Amino acid sequence: MKETLMLKTIVLLTCSNIFMTFAWYGHLKYMNGKPLIFAILVSWGIAFFEYVLQVPANRIGYRYANLAQLKVTQEIITMCVFAAFAYFYMKQPIKVDYILAGFCLVGAAYFIFRSNIPAL
């Protein structure tokens, strides 16, 4: 049961973060020549779908994880989605520093969840 809730949370947060990333950064690629208000309204429209997925994800996730664990999970998903977005959509190169920062997130996940890891 706990694994199913965790998987649902991760899938919903991943989808939510895809919308969030496009709402926050997608306008930088094609809307630079458009009025700012247009970019804001389009971003708000995209962000609506982010919240439609994010709010249930957090409610489900809070059943098995504490608030800090839920936040770290969300941040790791955000960085993974953002890395894919930056590389594939925005055509930004992946740098060694980005990979090292990813290892720091792995450390954050370990420390925030280590009380849940059974002793060997």
N, C-alpha and C positions, 0 to 999 in steps of 0.2 A: 504493500500500500504506500509506504513512504517513498519507495523508488518511483512509483507511478506518479505521485504528486510532484516529486523532484523533476521528473522528465517533463511533465506538463508545464511546470514553472519555467524550465529552461527553454522549451520550445516557444512558449508565449513571450518570454523576455527577448528571445532572439528575434522573433518577428517584430515585436515592439521596437527593438533597437534598429532594425532596418528602416522602419518608418521614421524614427527619431533622427537617424543619421541623415536621411534625405531631407527631412524638414530643416535640420540645422545647417547642412553644408551643400545640399544638392543645387541650390540656387546659385552657388558660386561658379558653376560650370557654364550655365546657359542663360542666366538672367542678369548678368552684369549691366547690360544695356537697358534693362527694364526699370521702371520707377520702383523705388524702395517699397512703397505701399503694396505694389503687386507681389513682390517677393515675400513680403510679410504675410499677406493673405493666403498665398499658395502654401507657405510654410505652416500656417495655422491649420489649413485644411488637411495637410499631411499629418500634422501632429495629433489631430483628432483620432486618427486610426492608431497612432502610437498609444494613446491613453486607453482606447477601447481594449487593447491587448495587455497593457502594462498593469492596469488596476486589477484585473482578475489574476494575473500572474503573481502579483504581490500578495493578494489575499490567499491564493492557494499555497504559495511558498511559505507564508507565515504560519501555516499549520505544522510544518516540520522544522523550520529553521528560525533562528532568532533574527532580530532586525539587522544586526551587524553581518551575519552570514548571508542574509538576503541581499544586502547592499554590496558586499564584496562579489557575490555571484553576478549581480547585475553589472558591476564595473568590469569584470572580466569579459562578460559577453559583449559589453559596449566596445571594449578595446579590440576584440576579435572582429566584430562587425565593422568597426571603423577601419581596421587594417585592410580588410577585404575591399571596402568601399574606396579607400584612398588608392589602393593599388589598381583595382580593376576599373573603377568608374572615373576617378580623377587622374589616373595614370601617374601617380606619385611613386617614386622608388621606395623600396623597403630598405632601411638602413640598419646597420649593426646595433646602433643605440636603441632602435625600436624593439629588436629581438631581446636585448638585455632588459629593457623595461618589461617585456612580457615575462621574463623569468622572475622579476620582482613581483609580478602579479601572481605567479605560481606560489611564491613564498607567502604572499598575503593569504591566498586560499588555504595553504597548509596551516598557518597560524590561527586563522579564524575558525577552521573546522577540526583542528587537532583533538579537541575534547570529544569529538564524535568518532574518532578513529579507534577501533578496538585494538587493545594491546596484543602483540603477537606472542 
